[in-house]
Amino acid sequence: MKTDKAEKKSAYDLEDRTLKFAGNVRAFVKELPRSIANNEDSSQVVRSSSIDTGGKVSLNERRDALYQEARELMFILSSIMRKVQD
């Protein structure tokens, strides 16, 4: 199991990589030829390439929430399966 320090470092690494990826996408988009279609697609790609973490739940908290939700879903499905088998 990861320590709190390792989890924080991992979360920051993910945020740093996401920021770097978004920068690379923006640089790529700048190299595309200008057209109506490219402008529309470029806008969508740029929006999709970054995560706005300002004032929102951190990536680590989102991961933890999804993990908890998956665990709860497994318990529910297991309960249903046991009832069906009985």
Secondary structure, 3 states (H helix, E strand, C coil): CCCHHHHHHHHHHHHHHHHHHHHHHHHHHHHCCCCHHHHHHHHHHHHHHCCCCCCCCCHHHHHHHHHHHHHHHHHHHHHHHHHHHC
